Amino acid sequence: MKLAKAVGNIQATIKHEAYRGHKIMIVQPLDENLQPDGATFLAVDFAQAGPGDIVIVAVEGNASRQLFMDNNAPVHSVIEGIVDSVERG
């Protein structure tokens, strides 16, 4: 899993059947200080996130496909949760 910031939405009229009913978002990976860390990528939103939200993203295909309950779904990254706060200690 990775921390990321949701930075935008993707609009796709034609998309794979597995994506129907789910937003596809652009996410920016973050480091432990919540600073940008790497290139943006796409993630299917299962948490109803919005632009600006800090999110938890599963970035491993098998874990992501389990949320779809479809082992053949063409998905790599899924937003699994919205972060309320981060504490480091």
Buried (B, 14 or more C-beta within 10 A) or exposed (E): EBBBBBBEBBEEEEEEEBBEEBBBBBBBBBEEEEEEBEEBBEBBBBBEBEEEBBBBBBBEBEBBBBBBEEEEBEBBBBBBBBBEEEEEE
